[in-house]
Amino acid sequence: MPIRVVQWATGAVGRYALRSVIERPSLELAGVLVHDPDKIGKDAGEVAGSTPTGVVCTGDSGRIMAMDADCVLHMPLPASYFGPDRAADLKTICALLASGKNVITTTGFVYPKSYGPSVVASIEAACDQGGTTLHGTGINPGFVSDFLPLALTGLSDRVDHIYVRESSDLRGHPSRQVVVDLIGFTRSARDYATMIRPFRAFQRMLFAESVHLVADALDVRLDEVAETDEFEVAARAFEIAAGPVREGAVCASRWVFSGLVRGRPFMTVEVVYKADAAQTGRWPEPGFALHIEGVPQMSVAVEEVSHGLAAAAAHAVNTIPAVCAAPPGIRTLLDLPLPTGRGQIRLA
C-alpha cells in the first residue's frame, strides 16, 4: 500500500516536497496544510505546479491532526519558528506525533539531545503515545554539516579538525520572508543589527545540533559551541528575486560555529549567504566544501547546487519509507539507513 503523506506548509521547500509526493507512485497525498489564505481551497496539484490530485488544501491544523496518515512532512517557513515561536513549534510536532503520525521536519531537530533532557522527554512521550517517530533533516543541517563529515571520517586513521563550509547564492530565492525578514538582506546596517538578534539565536541552536551530533558520534566531549557573524553591504544597487538591494544595504553575511574542546576547535561550520554572488566578491563562491585535517588529509568540494531547495525537499522525501518503518522515538541519521534516490532514476 502507498504511504499516506501530509504536507505541512507549502513555502519554497514545501512546494518541491509536495510535487515529489504527488508524482511518486509509492506515496499517496493525504492532506495539505497551507498558511497563505489564497491557497486555501485550491487543489494541491495546482499549488505544487503538478497534476490535479483531488486533495484540497486547508488552513485548519485541527483537520490535519485528525487525519488518517502515516507521515507528515513538516516544513514551515523559518520565519515562523525561530525565536519565541520555537516552543510552539515543538508543541505542534509533539501533537502530530501523539496523533499517530510520523514526522519528518526541516525545522531542525536533527539532534534534539542538544536542546537538553526536557525537550527529549517531551518528544519521546509524544512518540510513545502515538507509536511514532521523529526525524529532523535538510541539506544543511541534515546532510552537509553532519552526514557528509561523519561518512568521510570512516576513511580516517586520525582526526584533528573537521571544517565544513556552505556558501549560498540567494539571488533567485523567491521568498521575501526568508531573504529579507529572516536573513536580513536589503535592510540598512542599523536595521539589520536590530532584527538579526532572534535569527542569530536560531542559527546558533540549529548548527549547534550538527556539531553536537558529529561530536557525540565520534566520542568527543565538547566544552561549548561558539558563534561569530559579520555582514557586508552593497557597493551598488541591484535586483534579486526577493526585491531591490539598495547601495549600502546588507547583501551578504558570514556565520562561523565552532565546537571547542579545551579552547581548540574540534569542528568548524562556516555558513555564507549572498544576496547575489556576482555582486559580492568577498567570501567564498557558492558551493559546499569539507576538509578533514588528520591522517590522511581529505577534502571534498560540491559545486553550486542549482536547485538547493529541491535538494533539501528530496532529502526529506527520500527518508519517508525508513522513518515509517523505524521503531517509535527520536531517530537521527545515526539510526536510519542511508536515504537514496531509489525509484527516481531517469535514463532517457
Summary of the structure (lengths in Angstrom):
residues: 348
radius of gyration: 20.0
end to end distance: 27.8
largest distance: 58.1
contacts: 1182
relative contact order: 0.15
helix: 36%
strand: 28%
